[in-house]
């Protein structure tokens, strides 16, 4: 599943093609995705696209009456193409623009979503989300309070969207390694000093991934719309059994919350 940096780069990639254009119509070849595509989405014809924003891993196409919410799920990806491009298998939804282009959603497994958020309302999926990790609301006081009352593993707390959005498995592994924190350590046992180090590490790790992704994805209309995980040096994720780049100790791999967690027993405490 794409993590926050990949979704943000997708937002940056499609925004120039959608903003200040008219959404002429929505074409649905398959409305049964993870949820049924609402009638309100299908009714959006000849509407100006005000902006394209992101909340957690959701993209929001902002229109005068409300927002079309997109989630890519496990296998979804977006591409900007000429509107008359013949559809291929799994090309489920087209957002046709007056420019002659269309934003097309392809989703092999149909775990993605196209939803509607009425103007002035907050969709239930977005209502209880924690702060954005790169925002000022994600600060040391918030992180300290979240960790202080939880006995579950530090990594699982970090991946809890009620605590902070968008810190998925890959970047949680990387941030905890850089901060010297064992992923399975009870959150309430993480020291203040470790949290002081963890906060900027999370922000810097995600910001660097977004920057690198933006550099890699030169032109969204020429790409396949699926930036994937960027060509960056991952320090621990996917490197279980290999030597730690800092001390040479063999990296340990365990399962936490049904996800792979890789760490160094010497560098993380």
Secondary structure, DSSP 8 states (H G I E B T S, - for coil): ---HHHHHHHHHHHHHHHTTSEEEEEEES--BSSSB--HHHHT--SEE--EEEEETTEEEEEETTEEEEEE-TTTEEEEEEETT----TTEEEEEEETTSEEEEEEESS---EEEEEETT---HHHHT--EETTSTTS-HHHHHHHHHT--SBHHHHHT-TTTEES--HHHHHHHHHHHT--TTSBGGGS-HHHHHHHHHHHHHHHHHHHHHHHHH---TTTS-S---S-S---SSTT-TTSB-TTT--B-EEEEETTEEEEE-TTT--
